[in-house]
């Protein structure tokens, strides 16, 4: 056994095994562990600009699955492509409501489409959305939002017009809590971004249009718009409606290093060290042993 452990065959087997360990560790880290750890880190979004975070989150969902709170970000920034992705899950027989891996995909649809076909139904909303989808899947996201806001008394034009400002501000400023007059948050959000992406400027509007005769709901809407603008500014360039899109800019490089350093150090050590050790072991086993020099025959004494 000791002779086998010292043999070149064992050294080569050991070297190959170490290299395999390094490769498997790398595949496991980049293919599974790193995305899972990143997504579970509550501070992960802070290491990105909003635009880069949205890009990374979309990649994570498509390749590693939907987590519970993803419905918030997808609802705010998702477009028709994401509505089609969610509805494809529903058409395949997957529930889109509830918690867990399902993660309230129906709530994301509320924000993407400004629609609520399963109104007052918190569970098992999938059949309602499937029925709505059969009728409306050919429409654009702008048409969905226009039709949704029409249900709350706001008639909108496509393309947008400054005639839309006052009714949208009144809806945005509505703070009633009784069931008959309450405006859901997804409708207010879409009222805000319709204003934002149509070129509305709250400061100019307040200075030139707001007076003592301005309805209270409109004045409250201007204030509410200002607060929304802090949370979802146009400058983030995500979640924009079609008429608010501009030419694509340069690639955003908003990543910042430094989180989960301990886990990363261990992972990279598991990748690099066994690989290097295996290569060195193979190189060592390939060395030819030094041939011993023949000793000169001593001459007999005279």
Number of C-alpha atoms within 10 A of each C-alpha: 6 6 7 10 11 11 12 16 14 14 20 19 14 18 24 19 15 22 22 16 19 24 17 13 21 19 13 14 19 12 13 13 15 16 17 15 14 15 17 11 11 9 12 15 17 12 15 19 16 16 18 19 18 19 14 15 20 19 13 17 14 10 12 15 13 19 17 14 14 18 20 16 16 23 23 21 19 23 22 17 11 17 22 14 11 18 23 13 15 19 14 8 10 13 22 25 20 17 12 11 15 19 20 24 28 28 21 26 27 23 26 27 25 28 22 21 17 17 9 8 10 12 13 14 21 22 15 14 20 17 11 15 17 9 9 13 15 10 11 14 20 21 17 19 22 22 17 22 21 12 12 15 11 18 15 20 12 9 8 15 13 11 11 18 20 20 18 26 23 20 23 27 21 19 15 10 10 8 8 7 11 13 18 16 13 22 22 24 19 25 26 24 23 24 23 21 18 19 15 18 13 17 11 10 12 14 9 8 12 15 10 7 7 11 13 14 19 22 21 17 26 26 17 18 25 15 12 17 16 9 10 20 17 17 8 13 16 19 23 21 19 13 14 16 14 9 5 7 7 6 7 11 10 13 12 11 9 8 14 14 10 9 13 14 11 10 19 14 15 19 23 17 15 21 22 15 17 24 18 13 20 20 13 14 19 13 9 7 7 6 6 6 6 6 6 6 6 6 6 5 4 3
